[in-house]
Amino acid sequence: MTDTDTANAVTTGSVKINKSIVGPGGQLFGKGPFKFTVMCTFDKRTVLDTKVTLTPAQGATSVTSEAFSGLPIGTNCTITETDNADADNQRLRLRW
């Protein structure tokens, strides 16, 4: 690698939540709010620990959080939906 390559190398990434509101219960349970925790670790250290609340616009089929950026490459993230407004619950684990 040259100095230029090193200067332009991507060493961080980001994560965001995109909640889909689909299926037969979408109209009934899709109003939210939907609550999540986001926990990310890198090299056995916590680099992100936050709570997120997403409230979709009326009639929306999805809602997206802000991006949480600056996460080192190799970060492990667990996103847990802690309040799903009585909809199905999902737990995601991501690594990049």
Secondary structure, 3 states (H helix, E strand, C coil): CCHHHHHHCCCEEEECCEEECCCCCHHHHCCCCEEEEEEEEECCEEEEEEEEEECCCCCCCEEECCCEEEEECCCEEEEEEEECCCCCCCEEEEEC
